Amino acid sequence: MEEDSSLSKVRNIGIVAHIDAGKTTTTERILFYTGKIHKTGEVHEGDTTTDFMIQEKERGITIQSAAISCSWKDWAINIIDTPGHVDFTMEVERSLRVLDGAVCVFCAVGGVQPQSETVWRQADRYHVPRVAFVNKMDRMGADFGRVLEELRTKLKANAAAVELPIGREDSFKGVIDLVEMKSIVYDEASEGKKFEVGDVPPEMKDDAELARAELCEKVADLDEGVMEAYLENGDLTADELRGAMRRLVVAGQFVPVLCGSAFKDKGVQLLLDAIGLYLPSPTDRPPVEATDLKSETKVTRRHDAKEPLTALVFKIATDPYVGRLFFVRVYSGVLKKGANAFNPRTKKRERVMKIVRLFADQQIEVDELSAGDIGAIVGLKECTTGDTLCAEMKPCYLERIVAPQPVMFMAIEPKSGADKDKLVASMEQLAAEDPTCQVRQDEETGQTILSGMGELHLEILVDRLKREFKCAANVGKPMVSYVETVTAPAMKEFTFDRELGGKRHAVTMSIEVKPLERGKGVNVDVSRAFVNALPDPKLADVVKQGLLDGISTGVLARYPMTDLEATAVRCEIVDPEVSDEIAFRSAAVMGFREAAEAASPEFLEPIMKLEITTPPESVGEVLGDLNARRGTVLDMEQRGDMQIVHARVPMAQMFGYSTAVRSLTKGRASYSMEPSDFALVPRNVREDLLAR
């Protein structure tokens, strides 16, 4: 991006979708047309630009979100290509957090699929304006009208077509631009670089006029600025329509729907135009909200280089040449090479050694990143995903990115004793990069436990340990990540009084435990009376840490606990010399365990949301199998000549499901699955878990 390009010409966008909708291919074509690459790569050949990890090339899927800068006409575009596989949902989450707009890619055959719904909800949560691109119009079974209808019904999107396809399946050759009422027919031999602009084909004139009238009506209904012109003339000019659509997209009230085939080089230039014309620049977005570090009050920062520095570290990646890359989005101020930035979490300064702009895995050094920019920093010492970098004189912090609860884990150990330290350090590095990867030691068995979002996620993590970090490891089979919770309130008084290393440590405290709503996580606190009784206020933090330690190891079968609140209510000091840090921490851990044991503890298991596409004649077998797996069918629908079954099934019952569903349907069914929530386990499963 040129230094003199104004902020209003910047577009920070993400390309998001269900797995296999064609995000990476679309990104490749965008880079090709913007002149960043001279030959397009293909996912199936393993030579795409943004999928540069070995595992991505081998599997033909995107695992990490990659950040690329390019320019089209006079717009500077920063693109983040994100994964579609549900195991890497955190990559999408943290990318959407820092984007100003998104291109949602849908498959013209598959339509709105489960992961597209998840991504759409994530974009809703961060109020990210978006345009929709219906890809794969050249495929058998492509149906633009059906996908548009699904956008409206399934996603409740206020969507309208701004293009119509000319031909479909094998005969798809171009699009009708409904804004200009022109046809654009692409020349395949020139990789879509050459195209012919002409009049709307006579056989499509009626359809095009109807679709344009629907578009104008929808836009005029929502935008008072053009309502008068529309009522007066019964139509809108191309400029009026574009101006109104931009206002509505930026406000999150409207979704323009485009179509094409990225693989066949059709429709991508118009998508680039739509990114520039309709998606917001950083200046169109509302000021970012932060919390003042000193007063804990809410403050806002405008997207302006003159404001104090506020930037978010949204991702960490390991680069073989420069070490760790910290991806940042600068919301306000300027981040300069060689300067210091303040981290409000650690309350320490971090020196910015080097700043780079990224073209996938290539790096171009720059001297600064200004408000609205996305880039990466080298040289930070104690930074983690979700940290804020700000001006030390005006410290504030942005809301952190919350990682979802892992649903699966495996035991992992080094091949030899000599590799132990290297394995632990490598896994810590993976966990710093990926917040959904968690590493812990099992106190009873001494095993190292690696947790993640699914079988594929764990497989990739182990593969990376072997290849990138050169760590040979033995791994156990993947197992379900159960968690524990409490189902009733309880309070216990606990006295810790022991002699350790010739010194007495003693204190008495009361711990109260209460259940929280599902999905609320964990809250630890100390009461005002408790703090007032402390000989040193710093001991309150020691107690909180003790409570968290107790929560992390559970009370039934050493699984971590969730959805509960633990509060240290009262304490009795024996003597300030004796009631020290060790006494407080130990009493908090043990007192919490006693209180949790009295609070009717139970196991929770991860529940998956499942969508199965099956031929109608196999529905009976599929439903019978779901029933045997403790599944609940939510609803069923017809899509073309296939039956779609929506269900909720415990993760524990889903091992080997792909083989089972194929054999039940003679290989004709497919399915997709994503984590839904956690639910109490039935009595028989509880007994099995306690007997392990």
N, C-alpha and C positions, 0 to 999 in steps of 0.2 A: 504494500500500500504506500503510495507516495506521501511524503511528509505534508505536502500542501493540500492534500485532498480534505475537503471540509467534512465535518462529522455528519452532516446531513446526507452525505453520499455513501456512508458506511452501512453495510448490512451484515450483522452477526447472525448467521442462520444455522439451523441444524437440519439434517435430512433424517427423518425418523419413519419407522414402519415396522410391520410384521416381518418375521424372517422370510427371506426369499421373495419379497415384493419388488426387489431391484434397487435398493438404496445405493449400494456401492457402484453398480453399473451406471446409475444416474449421476453419481458424483464424478466418475471417470469421464463421462461425456461432458459434464460441466467444465472440468479441467481442460479437456481437449478443445472445446470451443472458446475458452477464455485464453487459450494459447499457453497454458502451463505445461502441457505435455503434447508431444507431436504424434504419438501413436497411442490409441486407447488400449488399455489392458482389459482382460476378461476374467471374471471371477472363476469360471470353470477351468481356465488355463493357469490360474495362480499367479498372474502378473499384474494385478491392479496396483494402483499407486497407494491408496489409503490402507489396504490390507497388507501391511508390511511385516507383521509377525509371522514366523515360520508356521505356527499353528493355524493362522488365518489362511495362508496360501494353500496349506494341505487340505483344509476342511471346506474351503470356499465360503466361510462365514466371517462376519466382522465380530471381533471380540472387544477390542479397545476403540474408544472414539478417537478419531484422528483429526487434528486441526490443520486446515490449509487456508492460505490467503491467495486470492486471485482477483482479477478485475474484469468487468464486462461493461462496454460502453464507458460511461463516466462514473460507474459505481465500483466501490472497493468492497469485495465480498469476502468475509471470513466464514469458512464452512466447517462445521463439525459433522463428520459422518459417524453415525452411532450404530451399535449393534441392534439386531431385531430379536435375537434369541433371548428368551425369558431369563436364562441363567445370568445374563449380563445386564439386567434391568437397571442396576445402579449406575452403569455407564450412561444410560439414557437420562436418568434422573439428574445426575450432576451436570450433564451437558445442557439440558433444558433450563436449568437454574440460571445459566449465564448467557442464554441466547436472547435476542430481541425478537426473532421470528423463526418459524419452522416451515419446512416443506414436508408434508405428510404424503408418503408414497403408498398407493394402494394397487394391488394386483387386479387387473381387469377381469380375471377369472375368479380368483378367491374372494375378492371384495373386501368387506370389513371383517378381518379375522381377529381372534382373541387378543393377540399382542397389539394389534392396531388400536383396539379399545383401551388397553392399558396405557399406551403411549399418549392417546388422545386425552385421557384423564390426567396424566402427568402434565401435559401442556396446559390443560384447564387450570390445574392447581397453581402453576406459575404464571397464569394469564399471558401465555405466549400466543400472539397472533399467528395465523397460519394460512397457507394456500395448499390445496390438494392437487396431487398429480396422479392420474389414473394411468399406470404403466402397463406394459405388456399387451397393448391393443392388438398386436399381431398374433396373439396366441389363440388356439382353438378354444372356443367357449367364452371369448372376451365379450363383455356386455357393459358398455359405458353407462347406459340408463339405469341398470340394476345397481351398479356401485354408487351412483349419485343418490338413488333412493335409499340405499343402506346408510349413506352418510347422514341423511336426514332422519331416518327412523332409529337406527342403532346408536348413533353418536349424538343425536339431537342437534346436529349442526345446521346453522342457517346457511345452507350451501346452494349455489346455482352455477350452472355451466357457463364458462366464458369462451369455451371452444366446443365444437362438435367433431367427432371423428369422420373422416371421409373413408368409407369402406370399413370392414372389420375382418378380424382373423387374417387369412393370407392376403386379402385384397386391401388391407389398411395401407393407405399411401400418403395421408396428410390430414390436415385439420381445417375447419372453418373458424376463423377468428370472428367471434360474435360482436366484438367491440367495433371493429373496422368493417365487418361484413365482407371479408375477403377470404379466398381459399388459399391455403399454402400447401403445395404438393412437393414432397422431398425427392431428391435424386439420390438413390441408394448408392450408386457407383462412386459418388463424391463424398461418401460417409456423411451424408446429410448437410454438407457445407453449402451445396447448391440447392436452391429450391425456387419454385415458380409461384409468384403471387398473382392470383387471378380473381375472376368473379366467382361467386357461389355457383356450383353446378346446378343447372335447372332442376334436376330431379330432387335436389335437397333444399331448394329455395323455401318451400313451405315450412319444413322442419326448422330451418335456420331462423326464419322470421318469427316463428312461434317461440323458439328458445330465447331469441333476443328480447322479445316482448316480455317474457317471464323474468329475464334478468333485469330489465329496466324497471319493471313493476316492483320487484323485490327490493331493489336498491332505492327507488323513490319512496317506498313505504318506510324505509329505515332512515333515510337522510332528508331532512327538511330542506337542506340547501338546494336540492334538485327537484323537490316535489312540485314546486310551482311550474318549472319549465316542463316537467313531464305532463302535468295536468293540462297545460296550455297547448303543447304540441303533440301529445300522445307518444312522444319518443324523446330520446336523449342523444346529444352529439357524443362522439367518441371521447372528447376531452371531458365533458360533463360526467360521463359514465366512469371514466378512469379516476377522476378526482374524487367522486363520491365513493367508489370502491376502496380507494386508498384510505379515506377517512374511516370507513366502516371496518376494514380489516385491522387497522391500527387500534381501533376501539374494541376489537374482539367481537364484533357483532355480525361478521359476515365471512364466509369462506369461498373464494373463487375456485372453481374446479376446472383443471386443465387435463389434457390427455395426450398420450403419445406412446412411443416405444423406444426407450433409451438404448436397448440392445441394437435396434435397427436404425438408430440415429435420427429419430423423427420426433419433433416436438420439444427438444431440449432448449433450443434458442429462445422459443417463446416462454418457456419456464424461467429462463434467466431474465427475460424482460419483466415477467410477473414478479420475480424476487425484488428487482429494482423499483418497479412501479407501485407495488402494493404492500410489501413488507416494511416494517418501521426501521428507521435509523435509530441509533441510541438517543438522539435528541427528541424523538417522538414518544419515547417511553417515559412513564412517570419517574420522578426522582427515586433513587433507591433508599429503602428505609434501613437504618442501622440503630444500634443502641450505644449511647455515650458511655464510655468505660467508667468515668468518674461518677456521674450522677445517676447512671442506669435509666436515663430517660430516652425516649425515642428521638432520633434526629434524622434529617433527610440530607442526601447528597445529590446535587444535580449533576448530570452528565456534562461536566465542564472541566477543562484543564486548569482553570483558575481556582477551583475548589480544593480543599485539603485532600490529600491522597486517600482513597479507599479502594481496595482491590481484594478479590476473592481467589484463593488457591482452590481450584475445583478438581484438580487431578494431579497425580504424581506418576511419572513414568521413569524407568531406568533406561538410560541410553548407553550403549557399549563404549562410546568414545568420551562423552563429557560427564558421565555419572548420572545423577538424578536431575530430571527436568521437572520443574514445578509450573504447571499450566495456570495462567492467571487471566482473569477478566478485570480490567481496570474500569471502575465505575466513575470515579472522579479524580481530578489531579493528574500528576504525571509520575511515572515510575522510572527513575533514571539509573543507568549503569554506573556502578561505583558508589551510589548513594546508599544511605541506610533507610530501611523501612521498619516500622514497629509492629511486633506481633502482640496483640492485646491478650491472647490466651496465655502465652509464656511470660508476658510483660518484659520481653527482651527485644533488642535491636537485631535485625538481620541485614547483612550486607549483600547487596545485589551485585554479584561478580560479573554476570554476563546476561544479556537479554537477546532472545532469538525469536524470529518469526518462523513459522513452520510451513514447509511444503511437504506434508506427510512426514517421511523420515529424513528429509533434508532440512538443513537449518541455515537461515540467513541472519547474521548478527546485526542488531540495530542498537542505537544509543539509548532509546527510551520507548516506553509504551504510554500513550496518552489516553484520556477518558474515552471510553467506547472501544478500546483496542483489546484484542485477545492475543496472547503470545506465551512464551515460556521463559522462566528464569533459571539460571544455574547458580549454585553456590549457597543456597539456604541451608541452615544447620538443623533447626528444630521444628521445621514446619510440617504440618500434616494436612490431609485433605479436609477442606472446610474452614481452614484458618483465614483470618482477615489480615491484610497488610495495610497499615494506615500511617498517617502523619503522627509523629510522637507528641506534638504539641496539642493535637486535637484527636485523641485516641477514641476509636469507636469500633464496634464489631458487628459484622453481618450475621444473619441467622445461619447456623451450620446446616450442612446437608445431612439428613438422617438416613442411616443405612438400614435396610430391612433386616429382619431376623433371619439368620441362616436356617435352612431346612434339612441339611444333610452334613454328616461329618465322617472322617475316617482317621484311624490311627496311622501315624507315620513315624518311622524311626530310621536312623542312619544305617548304612550297610556295615560300617565299621565304627568303632569308638572314636577314631581319629576324625571322623566327619561330623561329629555331633555339633561342635560349635559353629561350623560352617552352615549346617542345615538350619540351626536355630536362627542365625543371622540372616540367611536367605529368606526364611519364612517370614521373619519380621519385616523384611524389605517388601515382600509380596503384600503383606497385610497393610503396610503404609501406603502402597499404591492403590490397593483395592479394599475399600472399607467393608465389603461383603465377605471378604476372606478373613476369618478369625483364627487365631492360634492360641491354644492354652495347654497347660500341663495338667494331666489328671493326677491329683495328689495321691490317690490310693494306688494306682497302677504305675505311676511314673511315666506313662506314655504321653507323647505329644499328640494333641488332637487338632486336626485341620478341619475347619468348618466352611461351608460354602452354600451356594444357591441351587445346587443340583448336581447330578452325576457328571454332566458335561463340564461344568464349572470346576469341579474337583479334578477331573481328568486333565484339563488345561493347566491348572495350577501345578500338578505333579509333573506334567510334561515340561513346563517352564523351569521348574526346579532342576530337572535333569539337564535340559539343554542350555538355558541361559546362565544358570548359576553353577552348573557342573556338579550337582549334588546327587550322588547315588543314594537312593532311599528305598526301604521296604515299606509297602503300604498295605493296610488292611482293606477289607471290602467296605464300600460306602454304607453308612447306616443313617437312620433317621435322627434328626436333631429334636428330641423331645425337650420340653421345658417344664418347669414346675411352677405352680402358683398356689395362692391360698384362697379359700372360698368363704372364710368367716373372719371377723375381727378377733384379736386376742392380745393380751398384755401379760408380760412376765417380768418378775424382778429377778435379777441374776447377780450373784456375788462372785467375783473373781478374787482369789486370795492364794497366791503361790509364791514359793521361793525359787528364783531362777538365778543360777550363777552366784549364789550366796547373798542375794538381795531380795527382799520381800516386795511384791507388787500386789496391790489390793484396791478394789473399788466396787461399789454396788450401784447398779443402774437398772432402770425399768425401760423395757422396749415394747412399743406398741406396733402391731402389724395389722394392716387393713387391706382387703382386696380392692383392686381398681378395675375399671371397665376393660374388656378385651381390647388389646392393641394399644393400651396407654403406657406400657413400659414400666419403668421403675422410678420411684421417687424416694429419696432419703432426706431426713430432716432432723434437726434437734430443736427442742422447744425453748422458748425464752427462759423459763425457769431453770432448765438444764444448763444453758449458757451462763446464767447468773451465778450458778453454784460452782462453776469451774475455776480452779486456781489460775489457769492461763487460757484466754479465749481461743488460742491456736488449737487446743485440744478438741474443739468442736469438729475441725476438719479431720482429725485422727479418728474420731468416732464415726463420722460419715464414711470414711474409707473402710473402717471395720465392718460397717453395715453392708457396704457394697461387696466386700470380700465374702461375707456370709451369703449374700444373695447369689453371687457367682457360682457357689458350689452346692446350693440346694440342700434339702433335708431328707428327701425320700430315697433318691438313687444318684445323688451327686450331679444332677442336671442343673444348669443355671435356672434362676427363677425370673419370672416376669409378672407384669400386671399387678403390682402390689406397692404399698407405701409403708416404709419402716421409719418410725420416729423414736428417737431417744427422748423420753419424757422427763425422767427425774434421775438424779445421781446423788450418792452419799460419799463424801470424801473421807477416807480413813485418816490420812495425813498427806499433805502436799508432796512429801518426799516419797511416800509409798504409792500414792495414787498418781502414777506417772503415765507416760505415753504407752508403754507396754501394757499396763493394767487396763487403760481405757480401750485400746485397740482389741485386746483379747476379750474383754467383757462385752464389747459391741458385737464381735463375731459370735461368741457362744450364747450371749443373751438373745441375739436375733434368732439363732437356731431353735432355742427353746420356745420363743414366742411363735415362730413359724410352725413348729411341730404342733402347737396348741391351736393353730388357726385352720384346721382341716385342710392340710395340703393335698393337692391333686396334680396329676400329670396333664399337660396339654400336648396335642400332637399337631403337626402342620397339615393343613387341608389344602388340596390342590383344586383349582378350577380347570375342568377338562372340557374340550370341545372335540367330539368325534364326528368325522364325516364318513358315512357308511352307505352302501347300497341298501335300498329299502328292505330287500329280502333277508338281510343279515341283522336287522334291528333287534329281533327277538334274542338272538345269541349275545349281541353286545350288551343289551339291558340285563340279561341273566348274569353275565360275567361281572357287570358293574355291581349288581346286587351282592354277589359273592365277595366282592372286595369292600364291602361296607359303604358303597357309594350311594349318593342320593341324586336322582335325576331332577334337574331344575325345569327344563322345558325341551321341546323338540320342534324343529321347523324343516320345511322342504326348501332346498336350494338347487334349482335345476332338477336333475333326475336323482339327486342324492339326498339322504336324510341327515340332518345335523342334530346331534344329541348334546345338550349342555348338562354337565353334572359336577358334583363336588365329591371328591374321593380322598381318603386319608393317604398321605405320601407313603406311609409304610406299606400300602397295598399296591403301589405302582411300579415296584421293581419288575423288570422283564415284561412290561405291558406292551411294548411295541411288537414283540414276538407273538404274544397272546392275541392281540387284536388282528394281526395279519393272518394268523391261522384260523381265527373265527370267521373271517370274511374273505378267505381265499386270496389274500393279499390286496384287496381292493379298498380297504378303509385306511384313513389317515387320522392323526389326532394331534392336538397341541395342548399344552398344559402350562399353567402358571400358578405361583403361590397365591392363595386366597386369604387365609387367616389361620388362627390356632383355635382348637376346640378341645373340650375335656374328653379324655379317653374313656371308652366303656370299661366296665368292671373287670371283664376277662383280660383285657390288654393291661390294665393297671396291675393285676396279679402277676402277669408274665414279666412285666418290667421290674417288679419288686423281687421276683425270684431269680433274676439274672445275676 
